[in-house]
Amino acid sequence: MAHHAGGPLRALPGANRLSAVARGSGGLLVTARAHFTPTPEQRAVIEHPLEPLRVAAGAGSGKTGTMAQRLAFFVSSGAVAPEEALGITFTNKAAGELADRLRATLPEAAAEGREVEVTTYHGFAHGLLREFGPLVGTTREARIVTPGYSRQLMRDAISAGPRPLLDLTQPGKVVDRIAGLAAALGDHLLTAADLITTEDNEVSAERNALAAVLADYERRKRQLGVVDFSDLVTLAHRLVTENPELAARIRNRYRVVLLDEYQDTNPGQRELLRTIFGDGFPVTAVGDTDQTIYEWRGASPRNFESFPDHFPRGDGAPAASKSLSVSWRNDVAVVVVANAVRSELATPGPLPELAHRPGAGSGRIVAHWDHSSAAEARWLAGEVEARHEAGTPWREIAVLFRKHRQMAVIRDALVDRGIPVEVASLGGLLEVPEVVDLHAWLRILGRPDDAVALSRLLTGAHYRLGLGDLAPLVRWVKARLKREVDDEVEIGWALLEAVDDLEAVAGLGAEARQRLERFRTLYRSLLVTAQGVSLVELCRDVLDRTDAWAEVEALDDAARISARLNLYRFLDLAEEWSPLEGAPSLAAFLDHLDLLADETSSGELDTARVSGADAVPLLTVHRAKGLEWDVVFLPALEHQVFPSRVIQFEDPVSVPSVLPYALRLDAADLPDLPEDVEERREILRAAHEDQEWRAAYVAVTRARHALYGSGAFWTGGARSRKPSRLFEIIDDLAEPAPDRCHEPGEPPTETGTRSSDPSPDPLFTDGWRQAVAATAGDAATPRRIAAAAGLTAPYDRAVEQLRIELAGLPEPTPIETAPPPFGASVTGMVTLATCPLRYRWSEIDRLPRRPSVAARRGVELHRRIEMHNRGSVPFEEAETGFYDAVGDEAAPAGAYEKFMRSRFATIRPILVESPFTLLVGEARISGRIDAVYEDAVGWEVVDFKSGRASDDPARRVQLEAYALAVAEAGLAGGRSPGSIRVTFAYCGGEELEEVTETVDAPWLAAARNHLATLLAAAEAPEHPPTPSAACRRCDFLHMCPAGTAWLAEHP
């Protein structure tokens, strides 16, 4: 507990620790200071007094380490206790990195295990609402909806009433506009009501219409008891402004606050922090205006520039400013390019020019201009291969793009050379081949009129039908539509009906008919299955029935792992999804996927990535922020590509979905917009160009040693392109490139990265590719070529021989598809040991369960114990199913206090709520261990129970699984546990009661045999009832005659 002038602060239970999802890697165990010799520039930052401070930190300047040392300096001097420090950054990843650095640098004097709080900006706001939310009308358990759910509510709001002023011919675009406007309102602490205006013009009228939709959206969120991410900051700000005593209370918990990546904050986040930590509080803000690349999602560069005025010292004077201008990342040549790019900014930040470190390498800059994007891609792939052969690991060579659509040609060229790649694709899950087919099956099962999905399946690798094979179906459809034009038959329905009525379709080839019949049989079967199973079960059935797993297993290692992960990611999405209102259905799930696909900034449909794989990463510049590599390639540096041109002017005067400047919190920092359209556009264009140059600065500073820039004359358009200004900067500073292309010449005929065959052929004077193209249009072409050469007879013999050989080919051996391994949870195994029938109704043929107050109280006890150990659990995981077998007994009053009086409250566990997957034979058991403690003897695995001690043998299954997981699953990074003890800690008696067993090799062998027996019983076709006293707390008792009879005999 921190002590202050006003006496010790008594925080609410769990109030001073934020959720783990906000904190990244969790609370920080304070350990010994790492060796660090600061430069004079860094020392000035580290030792600056405890007062507001702005630190302008250039790219690669060691800001994280310097901030960690600043905190360590105050801790070691006794000015600040570790638990009185708060660090806030932007992402969970950044929070984890800051946590790691603090863990390594804080002094030995604070090594007792006290925690520094590290969170994200949204996580900090969420923590305040979890503690004090009822004061602003929200609850601690309020569900935070993702962008996909938000778009669903917005679409519902659009449909709720007449919207005559909105163009609803493209609903997705309307939702885009509303989502952007909603985010802008949240960024500036506004509501829909603030948009309403009495101005009489078309723009204001349409903006009022959008405001009406947003008001309905806000009302729907309140009705459902949910909030979105914008609400977190808005509600938290309202909380501290309406309750200034709470702001003071929160402020008094800390003595110092570190704000990382402050240039990416929005005005609403600034005002929340300013309300709590203004007026001289020692806030250190670290950032770099030149790296503000998220203005498109609300970031304000003015926040960092104006920090000295927003967070003045106690005497009212502006906060001090320091800088970190030496790059410890980049070699000399890269720093020179970075400064040249920065000089293009119309309004560079307060940082002086970036300087290279003492002893930095010379670095290498390469520029290459090619004839076509395909040729550029082949050149780039060759250079990547050469760098790797020279000793650079694949993972240390990155290719960065301004736009995601530029990746495909580069990826293909790298793959053609056998180079492993890892694509960070935002929202691309529905586009990867293994998921495309699964999604298509779901679409035709839920939307029989989806002709696109049907065509995808029929022409795909599984059925391999060509357009010629489908022509008879199309003719049948056209005839049907002509006959029934008055019935308005949908062509999508008609196409599927043609497949369903194959006997009536004339002109089908024998092979095509056979394949269509095979498709029809599977479709009808899956249609029946879809009526009675859950979404995830339907997905699994589709994958099994279409041999998708066998196709995945046939891929090479890296592709196989990625494909598996992508399918698992989709299955997780199907399993975890539930609508905000109503029961889950396939149609609603497909609608949700459509909304996610429309949400371009959402990560919910990100493809899986093989973390740590030695592969070349391909990602956008915005995704590369905060990362670095030895070698960086920047392709597609064409004029108006990178830097890019303005696609749509964000003009608040003429665009209704843009927030008017007068309503923004940073209005004083924005330019006055003239009435003349062209003059306005010139101002907006200049602002856009500054954003692009900041993105370019981020891109070039990702390279440690070598930077490559490239582009091409021809990129697929009708006109050739010229180099961008960014390419020219790189080219001016690059080493000579003898193989570059200087003239555009004629546009290329190739459409991909594959090289054409240059070898001449006397039969195909225009090349064999042209002959193939001609044959596709006229099957008689080859015979005419043979006749012209006097080779008709040999040609006919060769064709006949080919027919004979094809007819003699054996039928392919069917691939035996191994079913996916059986999986179960520890909770499920305990249920199975209690009663197999109860297990069946809980885990296999799932029946509704009644809400359990006792279970919720058990979860609450577990949550509080976890909060004591490391802070509160992630908000999306605070559900009944998060903890293993919490039990049916309610946590009695004082259960947590009994824990606090026990020995466990005074020692720090080495593992807290640690998830695991245990292999038993071919099956998997997953679970989560409450806590693992370490002493001089070994490890003690502890499972906390809210009730009294029980002799129920089923409960022992938990300890068996936990002991095996600790012994075999490598939960502590490969450390050996030595001896193991397993303990049930019961909090339901007068005091906490412990039941402990010592684990040895025979114990583990018996445990494994017992779990194997249970897993075999789980996979058995029959699950008989085993009545016992547990029937008294069974949700399914009313359906179980055996249990009812047993209770009658044992009242």
JOPEBEL-V255748 format. One line per field, one symbol per residue. phi: phi as a letter, one per 20 degrees, with the letter a starting at -180 (. if undefined). burial: 1 if it has 16 or more other ideal C-beta (glycine too) atoms within 10 Angstrom, else 0. A space follows every 50 residues. Layout:
# JOPEBEL-V255748
phi->???
burial->???
This chain:
# JOPEBEL-V255748
phi->.fdcgenfedffgmfeceffffemenfdffcffffbdffgffffffefgf bgbddedffmemffffffffffffffenfcegfedcdccedgffffffff fffedffffdefofdeecbdffffffffffecggfcncdfegfeeegffg ffffffffefafcfedeefcggfffgffffffffgffdldcgffefcefd bffffffffffffffffffffffemccdfffgffffffgeefcfffgfff gffcdbcddelffefefffgfffffedelnffddddabgfdfddffcofc ffgffeggefcfffenfgffccccdeeedefgfffffgffffffffcfff ffgfdeffmfffmbcccbccfcfffgfffffffgfffffeoefgfecddd cfcffefgffgfffffemefcceedfmeffdfgfegfffffffffecfee fffffgffefffdleefffegffffffffffffdffelffffgfffffff dgfeeenfffffffffffffffffffffgffccffffffffffffdlfff fffeffgffffffgfffffffffffefbffcmefbffffffffgffffef eeefdfffcegnfebffdbffffegndbbfccddeleegmdbfeefebfe dffddfeefggfeefdgfeeffefffffffffffffffffffffffffff efefcccdcbabfdcoeecfddfeffffffffdefgcfefedcfleffef dcefffeeffbffdfenfffffffffebfeggffffffemcffgffffff fffffffeffffffefeffgffcbefgfffffffagfffgfeddefdgdf gdfffffffffgffffgffboffgfedecgffefkfneefffgngfffff eefffdcefecclefbcdecmeecddabegacdccferdcecdedeeegc efffffggfffffffffcemfdmnfefmeccccededeefcfddcccedc ffffffffffffffffffeffdcffcfaffffdefdgfddffffffffec f
burial->00000000001001111111111111111110100001101101110100 11111111111111111111111110000111111111111101111111 11111110010001111111111111111111101101000101111111 11111011000010010000000111111111111111110100101000 00110111011111111101100001111111111111110000011011 10111111111111111111111111110111111111111111100111 11111111011110000010011101111110111111111101100110 10011110010011111111111111111110111011000101111111 11010110111111000011111111111101011111111111111101 10111111000100100011011001100100000000000111111110 01001001000110110010011001000100001111111110010110 11000000100111111011101100100100000101111111111110 01011011110010111111111111011111111111101111000011 01000111111001110000001000000110110011111111111111 11111111111111100001101111111110110000001000000000 00100000000000001000100100000001001100000000000000 00000000000000001000000111111111111111111110000000 01011111111111111111111010010001111111111000110110 01010001111111010101001111111111110001111111111001 00011111111111111010100000100111111111000110101010 00110011011001101100001011110110011110010010011000 0
